[in-house]
Amino acid sequence: MALTEEMQMQVDLQKAIEAARTEANAGIELKQQKMEAIRVAQNVIFENRRVKMASEVTDVTSSDITDLANELISFVNS
C-alpha cells in the first residue's frame, strides 16, 4: 500500500529531523572528546613540568596544551 502524499511528507520530515539530531549529537560528542583531550594534555604537561628540575622548567603555553591535545585526538582516532 502506497503512502499518501501527506504521509510521505511526514516520513520525510521525521527522517530529516532524525538526521539533524544525529548530526548535532555527533558535533556535541566531538566537542566533548576535544575537551577531554585538552584536560588530559594539561594534566600530562603539568605533571611533566612538576617532575622536572627547576633549571629545566619552561613556561607552559596554551599552544603546548592544544598541540598535545590534537596529537592525542589524532592517536585515538587512528
Secondary structure, DSSP 4 states (H G I P E B T S, - for coil): -PPPHHHHHHHHHHHHHHHHHHHHHHHHHHHHHHHHHHHHHHHHHHHHHHHS-GGG-----HHHHHHHHHHHHHHHH-
